[in-house]
Amino acid sequence: MRALLEIEFDTPTANQTVNDGSMADGIRQSLAQLKPEAAYFLARNGHRTMIVVIDVQDEAALPSIAEPFWLQANAKVDLHICMNADELLEGLGRLSS
């Protein structure tokens, strides 16, 4: 199922990874593991934030998705099941059946 994964990085932890040069490698590694449909990077609430659209196989995938960000980046992680426009229209069509 498609999900929107929001990772808001802890500023002191992220500053350290930028300063020691490991931030880019960590992002590359995360993207390689998650294989996102889309990835965006922005500032939110004054923090570095990464938003990716990923495929989540099942509920048991959550630890392997979230734990690395909690453990290594002290990040806030939110995961939202989401759909594209075609899926929304299909779902709305099911309401009238």
N, C-alpha and C positions, 0 to 999 in steps of 0.2 A: 504494500500500500504506500501511496505517496505521503511524505511528511515534510513539514517545514521545520528545520532544526535551527534554533537560534542559540548562538554561543556568545556570551558577553564576558570578555576576558577581564580578569582582575588586573588593574593598572600596575601596581608594583611588580607583580609576577611577569606581566607582559613586557614592562620596561626592561627587566633583567634579560629576557630572551632577545629583545631587540639589541640591547647593548652587547650581549655575548655572541650575537650573530646566529642564534639558533631558531629565531622566529620563522624565517622563510622555510627552513627544513621541516619544522613542525607543521606548518600549513601544508606544504607539499605532501607530507606523510598522511595528514588527516584527509586531504582530498583523494589521495590514492586509495585509502581504506574505505572512505564513504562513497566514492564514485558518484558524485552529485550530478543531477540533471542540470542544476544551475548553482552558482556560488556568487555571493555578493559580500563586500566588505565595507563597513561604514562605522561612523562614530554614533553611539547611542548612550544616552545618560552619561556622557563624558568618557565612555569606555570604548576600546576597540571591540568591534562586534563582527561576527561572521554569520551569515545567514545562508543556509544551503537547502536545496530541495533534494531529498533522497528517497530511495525505495527502502522501506522497512519490511523485511520478510515476515516477521511475527513479533509478538510482545517480548519474546525471549531475547531479541536482538538489542533491546534497550541498554543493558549493562555494557555491551561492547561498544555501543555508540557513545554513551554519556560518560562512563567512568574515566576514560583517558583525559577528557576535558576537566573533570572535577579533580582528578589526582595530579595531573601534570601542570595544569594552567590555573587552578583555583577559580575556574570559570562558573558563571551561572548558565545553566542549560535548560532550554524549553523545547519541547517537541510537540508539534501540532499536526494531527492528521488533516490533510487538505486535498483539494481536487481542482482540476482545471475546468474551464468553461463547459467543455463537452460533457464531462462527468456530472457537473451540476445540472445541466439541462436534462441528462438522462435520469438523474435522481428525481428532479422535479416532475418529469414525465411519469415516473412510477407512482406519484401521489394521486394522479387521476385514475389510476387503474383499479 
